[in-house]
Amino acid sequence: TKMASARRPRESAPPIHAPGRKEEGRRRAEDEVGSGEGGWMQVGVVGRAPGSAYVETPSGIQVMATCYGPRPVDAVRTNERMRNQGNRGKMKCHVEKTEFAGMAKVDESIAQEWKRQASGHLRKALEGAVQLDAFPKAQVDVHVIVLQANGDEMPHVVVAAALALADAGIAMVDLVAACHVGRTAAGTLHPNQDARDEQGHVVVCCMPTQGNVTHLVQQGSWSATQVLEGIDMGVQGCRNVGRRMRECLLASRS
């Protein structure tokens, strides 16, 4: 079996942290990730995959996603499941981290639980946008691997997966973008707040054109007002991220 080959981007990008840049510029670039600025997005990076995407942020997060299908589902093994779903297709999501991304020294049970939760969050974030009726009794497989992590990789997992689906031509109502909104001890909300300073956070996943939230992950103790403010800030961040996602897809077609 031949290994899938990775293609280099057609155009190179300048380094995010060029020597000599001021510290203020570095912090500003990291802050702008949540508003859709900075970082790098590229589709079509895996030669043998129908759809693929790579996302890198100024803070060093690196995520790669591939999409395969739709493919016929084994009727014998999934007959009962398909009957329950009617004529809708199925989407299977799998998320993992490389050993050098920060999971090597973690207990195996903790690593497996992270994979299970991350895969479940990704499926919930995407399934509202993917038109499963367009491929009845078939399955789309989405694989995401976190190459480099810093504790805030889930929004970028969602973005990379959505780009890979779009690159593969899978029918979708809209793209799915995601934004991390952190809360400091003083109660201040900030997109992509440094995890070391956080007292809690929400990850907002939404369809940026329509503004419909597809999934929400909350950690920490939040008041109702703070949750609503966090969602509003996250949706705005998703709109900006969605704009960059569309620009990335359009550039790949030109």
N, C-alpha and C positions, 0 to 999 in steps of 0.2 A: 504494500500500500504506500502510495507516494504522500509525502507530507505536503500540507497546504503551504504555498509560498506567499510571503508578504511582499507587497509592492511598495516601493518608495513613493512618497507624494511627488506629484509632477513638479511642484514648486517648493523650494525650501523656505522655511520661515526663520527670521532672526531669533536669537535666543531671547527668552523672556527676561532673564536677569543678566543683561549685558554688563561687563565690567565697567565700573565708574558710575553706574546709575545711583542716584541718591536713595537712601533708605526710605524716604517719604514716597518716592515713586514705586518702590517695591511694595510697600504696604497698600498704596492706592491700587496697584494692579491686582493684588489679592482681594481687596475689598470689591473691586469691580466685577469679579467673577460672578457674584450673585446677581448683578445687574446686567449680565450678558456681555461684559467686556473682558478683554484679555483672554489668554489661553489659546488653545489650538484645537480645531475640529477637522477631521478628514474622513471621507468615506471611500470605499473601494480599496481598502488597504490589504485585504487578504484575497489573493488571486483566485482561489478555487471556491470561494464562498459566494453564493448569489448576492448576499448583502453583508457589508462589514463597515465598521467605523472605529475610529480612534479618537479619544478625547484626552487632552492634557491641560492641566491648569497651572497658573503661575506658582501655586503653593506646592507643586510637585506630584499631584495625583495623576496617574496614568491608567487609563481604562481602555480595553479593546473588546469589541462585541462583534459576533458573527451571527448570521441568520440563514437558516436552511429550510427549504420547503416552499409551498405546501407539498407534502408527500402523503400518499395513501396510508391510512392507519391499519394496522393488523386487525382484521375484522374478528378473528377468533378471540384475541386477548381483550379487545376493547368493545365487544359487541354490546354488552350491557351498559357500559358507560356512554356509548354513542346513542343508544336508544334514549337514555335520560336526557341527552343534550339535543335531541331532535336532529335537524339538519345543520346545526352549527358545527364549525370546525373547532379545533383545539389548538391552544398555544402552550408550549412547554418552555419554561424559563429555568436556566441554570446559571448560578453566579458562584464564582470561586475566587480565591486570592492565590497568587504565587507565594512560595515559601519566603522569598526575599521581599515580599510586600508587607511583612509584619506578622504573619501567622506561624512562623517556624517554631517559636518558643511557647506558643499557646497550647494548652491541653487539647488533645484531639477531639474530645467531646465538645469543647467550647467552639473549636473551629467548625465542626460539623453543624452545630446549632446556628452559628453565624451564617453558614451557607444556606441552611434551610430557611431562616428568616429573610435573608436578602433575596433569595429566589422567590419567596412568597410575596414580598413587597413589590418586586419588579413585575410579577404577573398581575397583581392587583392594579398597579399603576398603568399598565399597558392595555389590559383587556377591554377597558371601556372605549378605547380609540381604535382598536383593530377590528375590522369588519369580518368577524368569524363566519358570518353567513355566506361570504364570498367563496369559501372553500369547504363545502360540506363534506363530512366524513374524511377530512384530511387534517394534517397537523403541521404547524410551524414550530421550529425549534430555535430558540434564542439562547446563545451561549455568551456569557460575559466573564472576562477575567480581569481582575484588578492587578495591574503590574506593579503599581506603587500606591501606597495608601497613607493617609494621615488622620484617619478617624472620621473624615467627612466625605467619603467616596460615594455614598448612596445616590445623591442627586446626579452625579456624573455617570453612574451605572445606568440610570434611567435614560439619560440623554444619549449615551452611546448606543443603547439597545434600540431606542426609537429611530436613530439615524440609520442603524443597520437594517431595520424593517423597511424604512423608506427606500434605502438603497437597493433592497431586494425587490421592490415593486409590490410589496404587500399592501392590499387595500386598507386604508385607514381613514377614519373620519377627520382626523387632524393629527399633527405631531404631538408628542408628549414631552414636555419640558419639566424640569424639577429645580427647586431652589431651597437651600438651607437657610433658615432664619434662627439665629441664636439669641438668647436672652442673658444679659449680664446680671450680676448681683444687684446692681442699681435699678434693674428693670428695663434697661435700654434694649431695644430690639435692633438687630443688625444683620444684614445678609452675610452668610458665611463667616459668622463670628468665630474667632479662634477658639477651638475646643477647650483649650486650657483655661479660658476665662469664662466659659459658659456655666450657667446655672440651669440651663434647659434649652431645648431647641425643638423646632418643628421642621419637617421636610415636606414641602408642598409640591405635589405633582399635578399638573393640569395641562389641558389642551390650550395652547397659548392663543390661538386665533379666536376660539369660542369663549375662553375664560372659564371653562368647566373644570372643577377640581376632580381628578380621577382617584387620588389616594392621598392620605395624610398620615404622617408618622409623628407622634409627639412624645417627647421625653422631658421629664422634670415636672414640677408643679407650676401650673399656669392658671391665672384667673381667666374668666370668660372673656373679659375685655382684651387681655393680652393675646389669647388665642385668635380672636377675630382680627386684631391688628397684625399678628404674625401671618395669618392667612392672606390678608390684603397685601402685605409686603411681599409674601412669597409669590402670589399671583402676578404682581407687577414684575418681579424678577423673572418669572417664567415667560412672560411676554417678551422680555428683552433677550432671554436665552433662545426662545423660539425664533426670534428674528435672525439670530446668528446661525441657527440650525438651517433655516431656509436659505440663507446666503451660502452656507456650505454646500447644500444639495444643488443649488443653482450653479455654483462654480464647478461642480463635478460634471455637470451636463454640457458645459461650454467647451 
